[in-house]
Amino acid sequence: MKIIQPREGETFDIELEESLLSKNRELADNNRKILDENEIIAIDVMGSIGSGKTSLIKNLIKGLKAGHRIGVIAGDLTTEIDAERLREGSTQVLQVNTGKECHLDANLIKRALENIKLKEIDILFIENVGNLICPAEFPLGAHKRLVVISVTEGPYMVVKHPFIFREADIVVINKIDLQVQMGVSAAKLKEDVLKINKKAKVVLTNCVTGEGVKEIIKCMNFQ
Amino acid sequence: MHELSVANQIVERALEVAKEKKAKKIKSIELAVGELSLLGEEQLKFWVKEILKSKEIGKDVQIKVNSVKAKIKCKKCGYEGNLKPANQDHFQPVFFCPDCGESDIQIEGGRDCVIKKVQVQI
């Protein structure tokens, strides 16, 4: 058979139509399957730098460790500080360093899951990299997405980052003990969240005293 | 915000298809970027060019970016279509139905980043 091929020097188009985000979504679906097969409920914990993601997870572990076996994947650019902080009370803690990346992605979680003894845990917290923009675009396969903000970040965190709040199941407003000093109202932040996402469960917390943590656990519907 | 990592993926894929076709040059890459994708078009163009600059095969590459409008469907009033300028009061559109103001809307398009085609020279 005669095959007509481009000649040297000729230019032609290669039609691809390839989505860059769909690859992540496929991997995320696969992660969800692995989690379900192992009867693990996974929570993706997102929030900006210093909002209290690690403190919140510490509090959640404290409140859940009596009845559950808990694993944590701690995402960070380069350090292991968070993994060290979370070791107490968790059966397994795995640090994932993204290097220069501003978010965890489904592929990193896939690799992390290969390094966790899945039969030995029933709850998995995934602490995302501190960032309110990029993680919104990269689902990991977790069952619930939780976003933490704090009053110390100012009054505009929700209206400035609608995407991540739109996709959240639970929104935690942390450091409510500092509302007066900061001149920022947690109730107003809550209102902003519900305006964008009326299905979100919004909980106000103080992770130093543990106030509000029980309510978050209730929102997670663990069996 | 993650233009660099997306640019790396684009370059990797373009180099792969160019190699498959035994191409000597990557002339252009055409992308479609959704307005809800959280990617800056200028930064994306910059990084793809910048990464390819150091490679003989891609040093003169042209990057075309077609912007894809967001498409939404309102779960309350049934509106189907684009967001309207009034929705875009910040660097990202805020997600309310332009007709009835409902927040419970389905995003049907404009979130993705797609490599449409790669033009190569043999």
Interface residues (C-beta under 8 A of the other chain):
Chain A: P6 R7 E8 G9 E10 T11 F12 D13 I14 E15 L16 E17 E18 S19 L20 L21 S22 K100 E101 C102 H103 N131 I133 C134 A136 E137 V159 K160 H161 P162 F163 R166 K195 I196 N197 K198 K199
Chain B: M1 H2 L4 S5 V6 Q9 I10 R13 V17 K21 K27 L36 S37 L38 H90 Q92 V94 F95 S103 D104 R111 D112 C113 V114 I115 K116 K117 V118 Q119 V120 Q121 I122
